[in-house]
Amino acid sequence: MTRILAAALAVAGAGTAAILAAPVVAHHSFAMFNQREIMTVEGTVREFQWTNPHAFIELEERHGNSTRTWSIELNSPNNLTRQGWRRTSLRPGDRISLRMNPLRNGEHGGLFLDLRKADGTVLDSGLPKNGQPINVPNF
């Protein structure tokens, strides 16, 4: 009986290890963004996060006497590189005008569409800008 129990535990442990070692292939949808609305925010780059699975721009917008911080989600660094981006494409302190699809919940964030730097350089997401939602489940 002890041998059977030990064998069962060994098989269960190996199966669990295989499941935990398997790569994760799921991807979230963009349903949290209102892709039918395009919003423009002008401000200063606080931080450009060149990270997987998605890069982010932390943008500070002057709003009266206060500052709003926006967290803008971009594509993956791999995809951005194919579109001409580099990890140095944005630096803290850069002044930009950014277009995005805002979060549905009204928080200060969105899905990046494109931006224009103070020197006129345009950086693009490659996403459609005609209000056609992408990667949104059909309900």
N, C-alpha and C positions, 0 to 999 in steps of 0.2 A: 504494500500500500504506500509506503514511503517513497519507493522508486517511481510509482505512477504519479504521485503528487509532485515530486521533484521534476519529472519530465513535463508535466502539464505546466508548471510554473516556468520552466525554461522556454517552452514553446510560446507561452503568453508573453514573456519578457522579450523574446526575439521579435514577435509580431509588433509589440508596442514600439520597440526601437526602430523597426522598419517604417512604421507610420510616422514617427517623429522625425525621421531622417528624410522623408519624402519632401521634395520641393513644393512650395505653395504656388499654385498657378491661378488663384482667384484674383479678380480685380474689381474694385468698387465702381459703381456707376457714377455718373455726374448728375444724378437726379437732385442732389442737394443745391445745385446752382439753377437759377432762373435763366435758362439759355435763350429765352425769348426777349430778354431785356439786356441792353448793352449800356454800361455805365462808364463814365470817364472820371478818373481821379488824377489830380496833379499833386505831386509832392516830391519828397526826398527819400531816396533809398536808405533805409536804416540797416538792412541786411539782405544779402542775396545768398540763399542756401542752395548750394549745388549738391543735392542729396538724392538718393534713391529712396522710394520709388518715384518721388516727384520733387522737383525743385520748387522753391518758394521765394517770393519777394515780400519782404516786410517793408511797407511804405508808410511814411509819416506825412499826413495831410494837415496843413494849417486850417483850422476851422474857427474863425473868430480869434479869440484869445487863447484857445486851446489847440491841442494837437490830437488828431485821430490816427490810430495805427491800423493799417489794413494788412491782412495776410492773404496773399494772392498765390493760388496754386498753379503751377506750370506743369508741363510734360516732364518726362524723365530726362536726366542729363544725356542719355544715349540718343534719344530722339532730338533733343535740342541741338546737340552737336551736329547732327545731320542737317539741321536747318541753319547752320552757321554760327550758333552760339558757342561761347567758351565760358569756362568758369570765371573768367575776368570780364565778361561782357557788361556786368554791372558792378559798381563799387559803392560802398556806403558814401553818402553825400551827393551822389548823382541826382540831378533834377530830372524828373520824367513826367510825361503825360501818358497814362496807362488806361487802356480799355479792357473791360472785363464783363463777365456775366456774374452778377452779385449772388450772394447766398440767399436762399429762399427765406431763411429765418430772420433776416434783417441785420444779422451781425456784420461786422466790418471785415468782409472777406469775399473772395470770388475766384472765378476761373479765368485765367489769363487769356486774352485774345491778342493784343499787340501793344507796343509802346513806342513812344518817340522820345529820344534823349534830347538834351538841350542843344547838342551840336547837329541835330537833324537826323541822326542815325535812327532807323526804324528796326525793331526786333519783333518778330512775328511768332505766333504759336503754331501756325499751320491749320488751326481749327476754322471751321466755317464761321462767317460773320454775318450771316443772313437770317439769323433767328431759327435756324434748323437745328434742333437738339441732336446731340450725339450720345451714344452709350447710355441711353435712358431706357429703363425697362418699360415695356408696353403693359399698361394696366387694363 
